[in-house]
Amino acid sequence: MGVSVKRSLILVLTVLLVVFCFAGIAAASSKDTLLIGKGTEALGMDPQDLTDTPSEEVCHSIYEGLVSFDEEMKIQPRLATSWDISEDGKTWTFHLREGVTFHSGTPFNAEAVKKNFDRILSGKYKRSSLYAPIVDSVEVKDEYTVVFNLKTSFGAFLNILSHTAGLILDPKGVDENRDFVRNPSGTGAFMLDEWLQGDYIALKAYDKYWGGKPKLKKVIFKTIPEDSARAMMMETGEIDVAEQVPPQDVARLKESKKIDMRIGPSVMVQFLALNCQDEILKDVKVRQAIFMAIDREAICKNIMMGFATPVNSMVAPLVNGYSEVEGLPYNPEKAKALLAEAGWKDSNGDGILEKDGKTLHVKLLTHGRNTPALKIPEAVQAYLSKIGMDAKMAVMDWGTFLAETRKPVEENTSQVIYYGWSPSTGDADWVYRPLTLSDQWVPNGANRTFYANKEVDEAVMMGFSSVDQEVRRQAYARAQTIMNEEVPWVPIYTRSNLTAVNRGVHDIMLIPLDFVKVTNTTYKD
């Protein structure tokens, strides 16, 4: 039996197994039940203590924040109906929606908001670091007015309130020290019904939802790790929504009269991070050569099949604070010349350059978390080979990858790292501050390049502190322009958000953070 036949048989058996295991809940599928196929399972439902997108998606059906993102990443009122800002940008007053209750029946009010932010500011939760540098205190002005006192003016404050960590937990549960990871309670349109770990999370409608009784009675998030299995189950009608559709399956799904293939933007940017303290990569000419050796247009066209766009920035166009800036062009001949200027030569004719008795060898780290995760670095490896650089690829599981790349500089042997970053606040601050500041080197921050530039630091902090959005945009543009010359990162592309939806499903929101919102979703012929 050939390899391709074996693989096809394995896929068919996988789909059959998933369908068989799913039969119990699939049988209950009706026009009031929505079945969503996800690639990765949610890990928990405490919005202040999670960092994974699958968990965030489930949380946004259970909880709500003061404000929230729409499909264009614009900030909309939610539990707050309006807000005022002091002249110095340090005092934010929110006027709250009345007549809202949590799933326990507890009323939503200013005390509930204060209790939530006192909890996250305690520093005990994974997302505490999002608010601790910014929020000084939260005060109750009256039953439906709450005041945030900031340590400094901060131009992206509404963005971090729109973040999953800003979702409001039931204060009764906070008082009881409830385990929100498995026992959530919010003000959202849905509440937890059942969680069969490793299989699915089922939510049921909250009939007393302030926005009106949900049209759906149940929403089920089904874990289907195999990309092609999700696509096949979409075709057979076993699921109503398939997230993260592989590019190679899009054309086939678009042909179905029963499927609406949604192609939307994402805020995720994929890039190479270059260790600026590495013996080889500390030479800026070597880093510039890497940038110019890679044909990003070809990667987007041939590997991503047109469902990606090359970028010259660490932030996607949809992100607040984005500016179009110039990058280095694809020019392999110029890349070779830069390496020659840096002293690298092919003295023995084997195609690999040498200098001072050492070959131009770098380690290219990646992880197997998603389908293109291997194809892109394989292409990078081939491009670098053409300019005389030997890139050895190391593929790690997600946990090992994070541990390896988060080691302190004196222990870190990373050289070239392929991964992506999605600013879940929807703002450039949550890219440039953690990734580029000189005081954010891992493991204390997320700067895996060990890059340091005082001018970049100043520009990024100007973007952080200003409440003038044009000032912020120009500051980030200045920082990115400098970095495109010094190349601690090589931005490659921002990909499309590919989601297949049954044509009977209406008013489902595709959020560019790679998840859906189903608050107002209906299911009809």
N, C-alpha and C positions, 0 to 999 in steps of 0.2 A: 504493500500500500504506500503511495507517494506521500510526501510530507504535506502537500497542500490538501490532499484528500483526508489525511488524518486530522489536520487542523479544522477542516470543515466539519468533520464528524464530531470532534470535541465541542465545537461551537454549538452544533445542533443539540447535542446531549446536554450542554450547559443551559441552553434556552428551555429545553424540555423539563430539566430539573427545576429551574426557576419557576416555570409555569405551574408545575405540579405542586411545589411548595407554596405557591401563591394562590392556589385554587380556592382556599377558604375565604380569603378576602376578595378575590376577583369575582367570586360568585355573588358577593354582595354589591358589586358595582352596579350603579344605576345612575340616573340623571342627577341624583343628589349626592353622589360620591365621586370624588376626583382622585385618580391614582397617578402619582408622580414617580417616575423612575429616575433614581439618582445614582451616580457612580460611587459615591462614598457615604458611609453612614454618619449621621450626627453623633457626637460624643457626649452631649449633654445639653441641658436647657437652662443653665444659669448664665444670662447674657453678660454678667460682669466677670465671669470666670471661664471664658472660652476664647479660642483664637481661630477656630476652623469655620470655613464657609458653610458646610452642610448644617452645622449646629445653628449658625446665624439664621439660615433660611427658615428652619423650624421655629426659632424664637420669634421671628417677625410675624408669625401667624398667631402666636400666643400672647405676646406683649406689644405695647406701643410706647413710643417716646414722646417727648414734647413736640418734636418736629420729625419729619421723615423725608427720604428721597423719593422722587417720582422716577419715571422711566428715562428721563433726560438728566437725572442726577440734580434736578432743581429741588431746593428745600421747600417743603410744604408744611403748613400747620397741622398738628395732630392733637395731642392732649393739651397743647397750648394753642390759644386762638390768636394771640398777638403778643408782641414784646417791644420793649423800649430799651435804648442803649444810652448810657451817660456820655457826655462829651469826651471824656478821657478814654472811653471804650472799656472801662474796668468794672462797670456795674450794669448787669443785664436783669431787667424786670420782666417776668413772664406772667401773662394773664391766662388762667387755666380754664379748660372746658368744664362746664358744670353738668351734673346729671350722669356722671360716669361711675361705674362700679367695677371692682375686680371680680374675678370668678368666684371668690368666697362670699361675695356680697358686700365686702368692705368698700366704703365710698372712696373715690379718688379725690384728693385735695392737695393743698400745698404741703401739709405735714407728710403726706406720702412721698412727695418729691424730695423733701429734705431728708427723710429717713433713707431713701435710696442712695442719695449722693453722700451722705455721711457714711454709709456702708462701703461704697467704693473708694472713698477717700481714706478709709482705714488702712489701706495698703495691703490688705489680705488677699486680694483677688488679682487674677492675671491681667485684667484691664485697668487696674488702679493707676498704672503709670501713664495712662492716656489723660487722666484728669489731674493727678497730683501736682504736676509742674504749673498748672494753669489756675485751678479753682482754689481759692483761699477758704471760702465759707459759703454756706447756703442759709438764707433766712426766710422765715415765714412772715409775710407782711399782713396777710389776712387769709381767710379760708381758701380763696382761689387766686392768690397772688404770691409768687415766690421770687426771691431776689438772689442772684448769683454774684458774689463778690470775687473778682479775679485778682490774681497776684500781679498780672501784667495785662495790658491790652493784647488781644489775640484775634486776628482777623478770621480765623476758621472756627470760632466758637460754636456757631450753629452747626457746622459740619460734624464736630465731635459729639454734639448732642444728637445728631441724626445717626450716629454710629450705633451698632448693636449694643454696646456697653451703656448707652443712654436709655435703653428700654427700662420701663418702670415696673419693678416687682411689687407684688402684693405686700403692703406694710405689715399685715397680720402675720405673714410667713416670715418676714424679717424679724419681727419680735419673737417668734417661736423658734428662730434659728433653723428654719426649714431647709432641707436639702433640695434647692431649686433645680439641681442637675437632673433629678428624676421626678420631682414633684413641683412642676411649675404652676404659677398662678399670676395672671396679668389682667389687662383690660381688653385684650384682643378679641377678634371675632371667633376664635377657636380655642379650645382647651384640650389638654391631654386626655385621651381615651385609653390607649394601650401602647406599650413599647415592648416589642419582642426584639431584644437586642440581637444584632446581626442580621435582622430580617426587615422589619418595618417599624415606623412610628405612625400611629393612627390618632388623628385629632377629631374631636366632635364639636359641633357648633355651640357657641355660647348664646343662648336665646335672648339674653338680656343685654346684648351688645348695644352700646350707645348709638351706633350708626345704623341700627335696624337689624332684625333677625337675619343671619346669613342665609343666602339661597342654597348653599351646599350644607348637607347634614354632616358630611364626613370628608376629611382630606387625609390621604394615606401617602406617606413618603416611603417608597419601597427602595431598598438598596439592591442595585444590580451592577456589580463592579465591571463586568465585561461590556465595553462600549458597543460592540456589534450586537450583543444580546438585547440591549436597550432599544436599539434601532429595530430589530426584528420583532420585539414585543409591541413596539409602536405600530408596526405594519399589521400585526395580527389583532390589534385592538385590546391586548392584555393590559396596556397602560394608556393613560390619556395624555400624558406629558412625558417627553424624554429629554432630559437635560444633557448638556455636553455631547451633542451628536458629533461623531467623528467627521471630518471634512469629506472623507471618501464615501460616506453614506448620504450626504445631503442631496445629491442629484436624484438618487433613487426615491427618497422620501418625498421630494417635491413633486414627483409624478403621481403620487397617490391623491385621489380626489377627497379622501377622508382626512388628510393631514395638512395642516398649515405649518410650513417650515419657516420659522421666525429667524431672521438673521439680523442681529442687533449689535450695537457697539459694546465694548468691554473697557473697563479701566485698567485691566492687567497689561503690563509691559514685560516682555521677556528680554533678557540681556545677558551679557557676560560681565562678571565682576573680576577685575584684575588686581592681584595682590601687589600694591605699589611698594611694599617693603621687601619683596622677593628679589633675590640676587640678579635674576634675569629681567624681571618685569619692572624694576625700579627705573630703568632707562625709558624715558618718555618716547623715544623713537621706536623702541620695540612695541610699546603699547599702541602707538599710532599705526604701526605696520599691521598689527592685528585688526584694528578697525578697518583699514583700507583693503585688507585681503578678503573680506567677507562680502559676498554679493547678497545683500539683504532682500533686494527685489526678487531674485531667483528663489530664495527660500520661501518668500510669501506666495509666489506664483506656483512653484513646483511641489513643495512639501505641504504648505498650508492650503494649496489649491485655490488661492485667491481669497481665502477667508482670513486674511491678515494684511496689515499695512505697515510698511517700514516706518520707523520713527527715529528722530534725532534727539529725542528727549527721554528722560526717565519717567515722565508722566504722559499719559494718553491724552488726546485732544479733548475728551469729555471731562477731564478733571479740572476743577476750579484752580486757576493759577497757571494754566498751560499757556505757553507761547511757542510759536513756530521759530525754531532756531536752525542755523546751519550746522551740519555735521561734516565728518570727513567723507569724501566720495569713495565709491568702490574703484580702486585703482591698484591692481596687484603689482604692476611694474613699479609704481611709486613706493609700494610697500617693500619691495625687494631693495630699492635704492636706499630707503631709510635703514634697513637692516645692515646694508653695506656701510653706510655712514656710521653706524653704531659699532662697526668692527667685526661683523659676522660674515664669514666667507665659507664657501664649499671647497675645501682644500683637497679632498680626496674623490670628488666627483660622485658621491653617493646620493646627492640631492638634499642632504641635511647640512645645515650651516654649522660652523664651529668658530670658537673664539677662545683663545688662551687655553687650548687643550680640552675644552668642554663643548659638547654638542648642544644645539639649540633645541632642547627637550623641555616640554612643559606638561604638567598633569592637568587634564580637563575633567573636572568633577561635574556630575549630574546625578539626577535621581530618576527612578522609573515611576513617578507618581501619575503621569498621564501619557496618552498615546504619542504626541509629538516629542515627548521629553527625550527620546533617544535619537529620533531622526534629525533634529536640529543640530545637536552637538556632533553627530556623525558628519553632517555637512560642513560644520565649522572645522572639524578635524581635516577634512579633505581640502578645504580652502587654505588652511595654514600649511599643509603639506606642499602646496604649489609655490609657496614663497620660501620654502626651505626650513620650516618649523615642524618638528616632530611632536605632535600632541597625542599623548596617551590618554585614552578615555577611561575613567573609573566610574562605574554606575553603582549607586548605593541606594538602599532603602531610605525612606524619608527621614526616619529617626536618626540613622547613622549619618546621613547627609547633614542634617542640622547640627549634630554634635561635632562632626569633623570641621565644619566651616565656622563654628562659633568659638573655637579655641582662641586663647589670647595670642597676640602677635609673636611672642617668643616661642610658642609651641605650635603655631599654625603653619602647616606645610602646603596649604592650598595655593594654587597659582592662578588658574583660570576656572571660574565657576559659572555654570549655566543654570539660571533659575529665573523666576519672575517675581514681580511685586505688584500687589493690588491694593491701592490706598483705600481702605474701607471707610475712611472719612470722606472720600470724594474730593479731597483737597491736596494740593501740591505739598503742603506742609508735612503730610504724613508719608511723603517720599523723601524729600530733601533733608528734613531734620534727622530722622533715624538713620538714613543711608549715607549721608555725606559729611555730617559735622565731625570735626576732628576729635571731639570728646565722646563720640558715639561708636568708637571701635568695639567690635565684639571682644568679650562676651557682655560688656555693659550696655552696648547699643546694638545696632544692626549693620554698622559699617564694616562689611567683610573685606573691603579693599585696603584698609589701613591707609586711606588717603587723608591728607591734611593740607588745607589751604586757607589761610587767614581771610583772604578776600571772599572766598566762597562762604566761609563761616559767617562773615558780616552780612552778605547778601541774603543768606538763608534766614538769619535772625531778623533781618529787616522784614522779610516776608512773614515771619512768625508774629511780630509785634504790631505791624501796621493793620489798621482796620480799613484803609483805603485799598480797594481791590486792584486798582491800576498800579499803585505803588508796589503792591505785592507781586503782581504779574511781572513787572519790569525787574524786580529784584531776583525772582526765580530765573528769568531769562538770562540775566547777567551771570548767575551761578552756573547755569547749564552751558552757556557759551564758553566759559573758562574750562569747564570739565570736558567739553568736546575737543579742546586743544590738548589737555593733559591726560585724557582718556583713562580714568580709573574704571570707567564702565564703557561698554559698547552696547548701546541700545539696539535691539534688533527689530522687534515688531510689537504691535498691539493686535491681538486677534479678535475675531468676531465672536459674539455670543450666539451659539447655535442651539436652538431649542425647537423641538417638534411638538406641536399641539394639535389635538383632535379638533376638527373644525366645528364641533358642537360646543366647544369651550369658549366662553366669552368673558371679557373684562379680567383677564389674567395679566398681571403686570410683570414684565421681564425687566428686572433691575440689572443694570450693567455691572453690578458686583457679583454676577454669576449666580443669581437665585431668582425665584419668582415670589410674588405676593398674591395671595388668593382671597383677600378680605371681601372683595365685591364680585368674585367670580361666579358665573352662572353656567349651567350645562343644559343646553337645549338643542333640538334638531336644527 
